[in-house]
Amino acid sequence: MNVLPRVRCRFCSKWRDPREFVGPPAVAPCWDCYYWHRAALAVLAGCAPPGCQGPCRRTWEDLRRDTPGENVRMFVQPKDGIYQLLCGACSDAYERKRLDLYRATRYGAAKGL
């Protein structure tokens, strides 16, 4: 019986093969987190987003189809030194989990965090 070593990604908390990391697993993201970080940077540069990185994992087409009107709101949130790209519902849930970042800000006060 072969036992494959697994390492937990410190960004997404998923267990991965050590070869699935951009660099040393102790400091580097897995390739999935790196892909989403690059996608968030591309969105900041004006490109269309691929979808939501959050728990819903909805594609851009799904978000556009299910959003009334023309404007689909996406949010770039910092997470442990990388950026994540989230839809409105996932962003709201993330902000509630990270009250340590948002509660003492004007933004947090405006949202009632």
C-alpha positions as CSV (number, residue, x, y, z in Angstrom):
1,M,0.0,0.0,0.0
2,N,1.4,3.4,-1.0
3,V,0.8,6.4,1.2
4,L,0.9,9.7,-0.6
5,P,2.0,12.7,1.4
6,R,-0.5,15.5,1.6
7,V,0.1,19.1,2.6
8,R,-2.6,21.6,3.6
9,C,-2.7,24.8,1.6
10,R,-2.5,27.7,4.0
11,F,-4.7,29.8,1.7
12,C,-7.6,27.5,0.8
13,S,-7.1,24.8,3.6
14,K,-7.4,22.0,1.1
15,W,-5.2,19.0,1.4
16,R,-3.0,18.7,-1.7
17,D,-0.1,16.7,-3.1
18,P,3.2,18.7,-2.3
19,R,3.8,19.0,-6.1
20,E,0.6,21.0,-6.5
21,F,2.2,24.2,-5.0
22,V,3.8,27.1,-6.7
23,G,6.7,26.9,-4.4
24,P,7.4,25.5,-0.9
25,P,4.0,24.6,0.6
26,A,4.8,26.3,3.9
27,V,4.8,29.7,2.2
28,A,3.4,29.4,-1.4
29,P,-0.1,28.9,-2.5
30,C,-1.4,25.8,-4.3
31,W,-1.9,26.2,-8.1
32,D,-5.6,26.7,-7.7
33,C,-5.2,29.6,-5.2
34,Y,-2.5,31.1,-7.5
35,Y,-4.8,30.9,-10.5
36,W,-7.5,32.8,-8.6
37,H,-5.0,35.4,-7.3
38,R,-3.9,36.0,-10.9
39,A,-7.5,36.2,-12.0
40,A,-8.2,38.8,-9.3
41,L,-5.2,40.9,-10.5
42,A,-6.5,40.6,-14.1
43,V,-9.9,41.9,-13.0
44,L,-8.2,44.9,-11.4
45,A,-6.5,45.5,-14.7
46,G,-9.9,45.5,-16.5
47,C,-10.4,41.9,-17.7
48,A,-13.6,40.0,-17.2
49,P,-13.6,37.6,-14.2
50,P,-13.8,33.9,-14.7
51,G,-16.3,33.6,-11.8
52,C,-16.4,33.3,-8.0
53,Q,-13.6,31.7,-6.0
54,G,-15.8,31.4,-3.0
55,P,-17.9,28.4,-1.8
56,C,-20.5,28.9,-4.6
57,R,-17.8,28.5,-7.4
58,R,-20.3,30.0,-9.9
59,T,-19.0,30.9,-13.3
60,W,-19.1,34.4,-14.8
61,E,-21.9,33.3,-17.2
62,D,-24.0,31.9,-14.3
63,L,-23.5,35.1,-12.3
64,R,-24.5,37.3,-15.3
65,R,-27.6,35.1,-16.1
66,D,-28.8,35.2,-12.5
67,T,-28.2,38.9,-11.8
68,P,-31.0,41.3,-12.8
69,G,-29.8,44.3,-14.8
70,E,-26.5,44.6,-16.5
71,N,-24.1,45.1,-13.6
72,V,-22.7,42.0,-11.9
73,R,-20.8,43.0,-8.8
74,M,-17.6,41.2,-8.0
75,F,-15.3,41.8,-5.0
76,V,-11.6,41.4,-4.7
77,Q,-10.8,40.5,-1.1
78,P,-7.4,40.1,0.5
79,K,-6.7,36.7,2.1
80,D,-3.4,35.8,3.7
81,G,-1.3,37.8,1.3
82,I,-3.1,36.9,-1.9
83,Y,-6.3,38.2,-3.5
84,Q,-9.5,36.3,-4.0
85,L,-12.3,37.1,-6.4
86,L,-15.8,36.8,-4.8
87,C,-19.4,37.3,-5.8
88,G,-21.6,39.5,-3.6
89,A,-23.0,36.7,-1.5
90,C,-19.6,35.0,-0.9
91,S,-18.0,38.4,-0.2
92,D,-20.6,39.2,2.5
93,A,-20.1,35.8,4.1
94,Y,-16.3,36.3,4.1
95,E,-16.6,39.8,5.6
96,R,-18.7,38.4,8.5
97,K,-16.1,35.7,9.1
98,R,-13.3,38.4,9.1
99,L,-14.7,40.9,11.5
100,D,-11.1,41.4,12.8
101,L,-10.4,43.2,9.5
102,Y,-13.6,45.0,8.9
103,R,-15.4,45.8,12.2
104,A,-13.3,48.9,13.1
105,T,-13.5,50.5,9.7
106,R,-15.9,53.0,8.1
107,Y,-16.8,50.3,5.6
108,G,-17.6,47.8,8.4
109,A,-19.7,50.4,10.2
110,A,-21.6,51.3,7.0
111,K,-22.4,47.5,6.4
112,G,-23.3,47.0,10.1
113,L,-20.5,44.6,10.8
